[in-house]
């Protein structure tokens, strides 16, 4: 998984129908994404509803959390963003949404 947890971002509340490519296209708006992983259930093979994105640097990961929190909405669900290892996804309180 992540080679550098400090530069990894947790993406939560992800609808299982969201293609990896769509999520990737959103995440690269903050900076270079080194790795994107959407865990799947071992029994069903279905996505678990969250992902991890590793960015090139810690600063880009922090920027991504600030940029996207409360802003990205896919398939009717507002995504949650946090630096990996943090307890709570951050929310910046913005009302606009990116819809796909």
WONOR-V611451 format. One line per field, one symbol per residue. phi: phi as a letter, one per 40 degrees, with the letter a starting at -180 (. if undefined). A space follows every 50 residues. Layout:
BEGIN
phi=???
END
This chain:
BEGIN
phi=.ccbdcbbbcbbgccccccdcccdccccccicccabbbcbccccgcdcga abbbccbccccccdccccdgbcbbfgbccbbacdgccbccbcgcccbcbb
END
